[in-house]
Amino acid sequence: MQSGDDSPISLLADSASDQALEARIEAAIDPWLAHMAWRKDFAQWRDRRIWQEEHQATSLKDVKAALGPSVGEKHVLDLGAGMGGLSVALLRELGTEGLRLEAMDYNHAYCLIARLRAQRYGLRLPIVVAAGEQLPYASAVFDLVICLDVLEHVADAPSVLREMYRVVRPGGTVLTTVPNRHAFRDPHYHLPLINWLPRALAERIVERAGRSKSGGPLHDRQALSELNTYTWGQFQRLADTTGFRVRDQVFERIQGGEIRLLTGLRRTLLSRLARTPLLRLLYSLYRYGWQGTFQITMVKPR
């Protein structure tokens, strides 16, 4: 019989352990996905959620751009880390460079899932259960705060912005997203024009379409009428009042010649428009009544 870590017995034990971990991860995640069974791509979407850390290329690129070259000196907070996909991806990609990452989420079950996800790779993820309105961190300690797909669900968005402003260092950055109040297709329910309707009528349409999230385990402001949505101007004024300087990530990418997700003729046309004075006007129209989610950089002045 062979001995040591490479013996058949050891390999079988490792395989069984891996399978048991994967079963725990899937069992922990599945209850939080059932309310989205109406999606035509549910099986593929479920797989992306279970392997969330493998689908973070765009966010990783934005985070690395915000951090700059001196990653090992940076302290990052993933606020509203959810099931830990981005946090784990960051630890896998930048952990060896000395990145100091902390994570938090309001949902205790999500924090447990995030820890299991990190365990896949032998990583330790520092994650705590907390609310964005009262962050359990000292002032001016983070170089970067990441807050993606979170602000629409919080009880008090202005308080969360003030807390992010408090914990980020002068000159530090916040990367965040906010659903557009005028989005043609709502990014949560995937229905066209409901954001332009009175909320009571829109809620009935969501219910009739079988896309209500009631009855599931989610209770943190999931109904359409409870979500915090903003026009671009409304959110910019809120961030300005908090003290942040606001930049539109998508517009900056286009100006810089980086066009994500588009292919073919649309990519060619946008590339040409990016070199003309028409770009700002056309982009403003797109942002006003079509764009589903604003992608925003907020900087705390020095």
C-alpha positions as CSV (number, residue, x, y, z in Angstrom):
1,M,0.0,0.0,0.0
2,Q,1.3,3.5,-0.8
3,S,1.6,6.0,1.9
4,G,1.7,9.8,1.9
5,D,-0.6,12.5,0.4
6,D,-0.6,11.0,-3.1
7,S,-1.8,7.5,-2.1
8,P,-5.0,6.2,-3.6
9,I,-6.7,6.4,-0.2
10,S,-5.7,10.0,0.3
11,L,-6.8,11.0,-3.2
12,L,-10.2,9.2,-2.6
13,A,-10.6,11.0,0.7
14,D,-9.8,14.4,-1.0
15,S,-12.3,13.7,-3.7
16,A,-15.0,12.8,-1.3
17,S,-14.2,15.9,0.8
18,D,-14.4,18.1,-2.4
19,Q,-17.7,16.5,-3.4
20,A,-19.1,17.0,0.1
21,L,-18.1,20.7,0.0
22,E,-19.7,21.2,-3.4
23,A,-22.9,19.6,-2.1
24,R,-22.9,21.9,0.9
25,I,-22.4,24.9,-1.4
26,E,-25.3,24.0,-3.7
27,A,-27.6,23.1,-0.9
28,A,-26.9,26.5,0.7
29,I,-27.4,28.5,-2.5
30,D,-30.4,26.8,-4.1
31,P,-33.1,28.2,-1.7
32,W,-32.0,31.7,-2.6
33,L,-32.5,31.1,-6.3
34,A,-35.9,29.4,-6.4
35,H,-37.8,32.7,-6.8
36,M,-36.1,33.2,-10.2
37,A,-37.2,29.9,-11.7
38,W,-39.2,31.9,-14.3
39,R,-35.9,32.8,-16.1
40,K,-35.6,31.0,-19.5
41,D,-31.9,30.5,-18.8
42,F,-32.4,29.4,-15.2
43,A,-30.1,26.4,-15.4
44,Q,-27.2,28.4,-16.8
45,W,-28.0,31.3,-14.4
46,R,-28.0,28.9,-11.5
47,D,-24.6,27.5,-12.6
48,R,-23.2,31.1,-12.7
49,R,-24.4,31.7,-9.2
50,I,-22.9,28.5,-7.9
51,W,-19.6,29.4,-9.6
52,Q,-20.0,33.1,-9.2
53,E,-16.2,33.7,-8.6
54,E,-15.6,32.5,-12.2
55,H,-17.7,35.2,-13.7
56,Q,-16.1,38.4,-12.3
57,A,-13.9,39.5,-15.2
58,T,-15.5,42.9,-15.7
59,S,-15.7,43.7,-12.0
60,L,-12.1,42.5,-11.5
61,K,-10.9,44.8,-14.3
62,D,-12.7,47.8,-12.7
63,V,-11.3,47.0,-9.2
64,K,-7.8,46.7,-10.5
65,A,-8.1,49.9,-12.4
66,A,-9.3,51.7,-9.2
67,L,-6.5,50.2,-7.1
68,G,-3.7,51.1,-9.4
69,P,-0.3,49.3,-9.4
70,S,0.4,49.3,-5.6
71,V,-2.1,46.5,-4.7
72,G,-0.1,45.2,-1.8
73,E,-0.6,48.5,0.0
74,K,-4.3,48.8,-0.4
75,H,-7.2,48.0,2.0
76,V,-10.5,47.1,0.4
77,L,-14.1,46.6,1.7
78,D,-16.6,44.6,-0.3
79,L,-19.8,46.1,1.2
80,G,-22.8,43.9,0.5
81,A,-20.6,41.0,-0.7
82,G,-23.6,38.8,-1.1
83,M,-22.6,35.1,-1.8
84,G,-18.9,36.2,-2.0
85,G,-18.3,35.8,-5.8
86,L,-16.3,39.0,-6.2
87,S,-14.5,38.8,-2.8
88,V,-13.3,35.2,-3.6
89,A,-12.2,36.2,-7.1
90,L,-10.2,39.1,-5.6
91,L,-8.5,36.9,-3.1
92,R,-7.6,34.4,-5.8
93,E,-6.3,37.0,-8.2
94,L,-4.8,39.7,-5.8
95,G,-4.4,37.9,-2.5
96,T,-0.8,36.8,-3.3
97,E,0.0,40.5,-4.0
98,G,-0.9,41.4,-0.4
99,L,-4.3,42.9,-0.9
100,R,-6.1,43.4,2.4
101,L,-9.7,42.5,1.8
102,E,-12.6,42.7,4.2
103,A,-16.2,41.8,3.4
104,M,-19.6,42.2,4.9
105,D,-23.2,41.5,4.2
106,Y,-26.6,42.0,6.0
107,N,-27.6,38.4,5.2
108,H,-26.1,35.9,7.6
109,A,-26.8,33.0,5.2
110,Y,-24.9,34.8,2.4
111,C,-21.9,35.2,4.7
112,L,-21.9,31.5,5.3
113,I,-22.1,30.8,1.6
114,A,-19.2,33.2,0.9
115,R,-17.0,31.4,3.5
116,L,-17.8,28.0,1.8
117,R,-17.0,29.5,-1.6
118,A,-13.6,30.6,-0.2
119,Q,-13.0,27.2,1.2
120,R,-13.1,25.8,-2.3
121,Y,-9.6,27.3,-2.8
122,G,-8.3,27.0,0.7
123,L,-8.8,30.7,1.3
124,R,-10.0,32.5,4.4
125,L,-12.4,35.3,3.7
126,P,-12.9,37.8,6.5
127,I,-16.6,38.5,6.3
128,V,-19.0,39.8,9.0
129,V,-22.8,40.3,9.2
130,A,-23.5,44.0,9.4
131,A,-25.7,46.8,7.9
132,G,-24.5,49.4,5.5
133,E,-26.1,52.1,7.6
134,Q,-23.8,51.3,10.5
135,L,-20.5,50.0,9.2
136,P,-18.4,48.3,12.0
137,Y,-15.1,50.0,10.8
138,A,-13.0,52.9,11.9
139,S,-13.1,56.1,9.8
140,A,-10.8,56.7,6.8
141,V,-9.3,53.1,6.7
142,F,-10.2,51.9,3.2
143,D,-8.6,52.8,-0.1
144,L,-11.5,51.3,-2.0
145,V,-15.1,50.4,-1.1
146,I,-17.0,48.1,-3.5
147,C,-20.8,48.3,-3.3
148,L,-22.4,46.5,-6.2
149,D,-26.1,45.7,-6.6
150,V,-26.6,46.8,-3.0
151,L,-28.0,50.4,-2.7
152,E,-31.4,49.5,-4.2
153,H,-32.0,47.1,-1.3
154,V,-30.9,49.1,1.7
155,A,-33.4,50.8,4.1
156,D,-31.6,54.2,4.1
157,A,-29.4,54.8,1.0
158,P,-28.3,58.3,2.1
159,S,-27.0,56.8,5.4
160,V,-25.1,54.1,3.5
161,L,-23.4,56.8,1.3
162,R,-22.5,58.8,4.4
163,E,-21.0,55.6,6.0
164,M,-19.0,54.8,2.9
165,Y,-17.7,58.4,2.8
166,R,-16.7,58.0,6.5
167,V,-14.7,54.8,6.1
168,V,-12.9,55.6,2.9
169,R,-9.7,57.5,3.0
170,P,-9.3,61.0,1.5
171,G,-8.5,60.4,-2.2
172,G,-10.1,56.9,-1.9
173,T,-12.7,55.5,-4.2
174,V,-16.1,53.8,-4.1
175,L,-17.3,51.6,-7.0
176,T,-21.1,51.3,-6.9
177,T,-24.1,50.6,-9.0
178,V,-27.6,52.1,-8.9
179,P,-30.7,51.0,-11.0
180,N,-32.1,53.6,-13.3
181,R,-35.5,54.9,-12.4
182,H,-36.3,55.4,-16.1
183,A,-34.8,52.1,-17.3
184,F,-36.6,50.7,-20.3
185,R,-36.3,47.2,-19.0
186,D,-36.2,46.8,-15.2
187,P,-32.9,45.0,-14.3
188,H,-34.5,43.0,-11.4
189,Y,-37.8,41.8,-13.0
190,H,-36.7,42.0,-16.7
191,L,-40.0,43.5,-17.7
192,P,-40.1,46.5,-20.2
193,L,-41.6,49.9,-19.2
194,I,-42.7,49.0,-15.7
195,N,-40.4,51.7,-14.3
196,W,-42.5,54.3,-16.1
197,L,-45.8,53.1,-14.5
198,P,-47.3,54.0,-11.2
199,R,-45.8,51.5,-8.7
200,A,-49.1,49.9,-7.7
201,L,-49.9,49.1,-11.3
202,A,-46.3,47.9,-12.0
203,E,-46.5,45.6,-8.9
204,R,-49.7,44.0,-10.3
205,I,-47.9,43.4,-13.7
206,V,-45.0,41.8,-11.9
207,E,-47.4,39.5,-10.0
208,R,-49.4,38.6,-13.2
209,A,-46.1,37.8,-15.0
210,G,-45.2,35.4,-12.2
211,R,-42.0,37.2,-11.3
212,S,-42.8,38.3,-7.8
213,K,-40.2,37.5,-5.2
214,S,-42.7,37.1,-2.4
215,G,-42.7,33.7,-0.7
216,G,-39.0,33.2,-1.0
217,P,-36.4,33.7,1.8
218,L,-35.5,37.2,0.6
219,H,-37.0,39.9,2.8
220,D,-34.6,42.9,2.3
221,R,-36.6,45.3,0.2
222,Q,-37.2,43.2,-2.9
223,A,-40.5,44.4,-4.1
224,L,-40.4,46.9,-7.0
225,S,-42.0,49.6,-4.9
226,E,-39.4,49.1,-2.2
227,L,-36.3,49.3,-4.4
228,N,-34.3,52.5,-4.3
229,T,-34.0,53.7,-7.9
230,Y,-32.8,57.0,-9.1
231,T,-32.4,59.1,-12.2
232,W,-28.8,60.0,-13.0
233,G,-29.3,63.5,-11.8
234,Q,-31.0,62.4,-8.5
235,F,-28.2,60.1,-7.6
236,Q,-25.5,62.6,-8.6
237,R,-27.1,65.3,-6.3
238,L,-27.3,62.7,-3.4
239,A,-23.6,61.8,-3.9
240,D,-22.6,65.5,-4.2
241,T,-24.5,66.3,-1.0
242,T,-22.6,63.5,0.8
243,G,-19.3,65.0,-0.4
244,F,-18.3,62.6,-3.2
245,R,-17.2,63.5,-6.7
246,V,-19.1,61.4,-9.2
247,R,-18.0,59.9,-12.4
248,D,-19.9,57.7,-14.9
249,Q,-17.8,54.6,-15.5
250,V,-19.5,53.5,-18.7
251,F,-19.1,57.0,-20.3
252,E,-15.4,57.1,-19.3
253,R,-14.9,53.6,-20.9
254,I,-16.5,54.7,-24.2
255,Q,-14.5,57.9,-24.2
256,G,-11.3,55.9,-23.7
257,G,-12.1,53.5,-26.5
258,E,-13.2,50.6,-24.4
259,I,-16.5,49.2,-25.5
260,R,-17.7,46.1,-23.6
261,L,-20.2,43.5,-24.7
262,L,-21.0,45.2,-28.1
263,T,-20.0,43.4,-31.3
264,G,-20.4,43.9,-35.1
265,L,-22.1,47.0,-36.5
266,R,-23.1,48.4,-33.1
267,R,-19.5,48.3,-31.9
268,T,-18.2,49.9,-35.1
269,L,-20.8,52.7,-34.9
270,L,-20.1,53.4,-31.3
271,S,-16.4,53.4,-31.9
272,R,-16.8,56.1,-34.5
273,L,-19.3,58.1,-32.4
274,A,-16.7,58.2,-29.6
275,R,-14.6,60.5,-31.6
276,T,-17.3,63.0,-32.3
277,P,-19.1,65.8,-30.3
278,L,-22.4,63.8,-30.7
279,L,-21.2,61.2,-28.2
280,R,-22.2,63.1,-25.0
281,L,-25.6,64.0,-26.3
282,L,-26.5,60.5,-27.5
283,Y,-25.1,58.9,-24.4
284,S,-27.1,61.2,-22.2
285,L,-30.3,60.1,-24.0
286,Y,-29.3,56.5,-23.6
287,R,-28.6,57.0,-19.9
288,Y,-31.9,58.8,-19.3
289,G,-34.4,56.3,-20.8
290,W,-32.7,53.0,-21.6
291,Q,-29.7,52.1,-19.4
292,G,-30.7,49.6,-16.8
293,T,-28.1,50.2,-14.1
294,F,-25.7,53.1,-13.6
295,Q,-22.1,52.1,-13.0
296,I,-20.5,54.8,-10.9
297,T,-17.2,55.8,-9.5
298,M,-17.3,58.1,-6.4
299,V,-14.1,59.7,-5.1
300,K,-13.6,61.3,-1.7
301,P,-11.7,64.5,-2.1
302,R,-8.3,64.8,-0.4
